[in-house]
Amino acid sequence: DIQMTQSPSVLSASVGDRVTLNCKASQNINKYLNWYQQKLGEAPKLLIYNTNNLQTGIPSRFSGSGSGTDFTLTISSLQPEDFATYFCFQHNSWRTFGGGTKLELK
Amino acid sequence: EVQLVETGGGLVQPGKSLKLTCATSGFTFSNAWMHWVRQSPEKQLEWVAQIKAKSNNYATYYAESVKGRFTISRDDSKSSVYLQMNSLKEEDTAIYYCIKMDSDYWGQGVMVTVSS
């Protein structure tokens, strides 16, 4: 099974900050990496699919990059509504979620 | 409007069975590949199972943690997907979501608690 490791597990930041969240796969997953945002009490929401494709309706301050085993989600300028938990998800071989990064207000 | 509504959750003893139903509307269900994903009380997400469409011979796939115990199925005439869960364990306790993953359609989730 492919393991997905996210870092950091908790990230403290301020409105307006540029932040980067990391996701590492235990083996090559090519480009098949998605990013989800989850707010308290809600289902996860797809932000980025296949490494760097912005889902319809998602603000352009969100971007994704990477390949193979190392991937990042960048939020260029944090907005108040961005404080949430973020999960990466691989769908190259079976499907696996990362453990999540909680983005909290500093 | 797209809707996915999960039902059938509840409290069940270890070793018992439970069947979840996901009733959908607002999209062409017969062509859809459907998934179940669960989220533990510790907030960890885990993909559980997938079923493809009739054109793909209704192929099914399972996470290792549930293989042999859970069965995913569908009824295209009812636009519904099911998850039959047998030999339940305490670690199966979670919110179970029904998903059309390629469109990012999620249900509201249904709670399953396995406890004696």
Interface residues (C-beta under 8 A of the other chain):
Chain A: D1 Y36 A43 P44 K45 L46 Q55 T85 F87 F89 W94 R95 T96 F97 G99 G100
Chain B: H35 V37 K43 Q44 L45 E46 W47 Q50 Y61 A63 E64 Y97 D104 W106 G107 Q108 G109
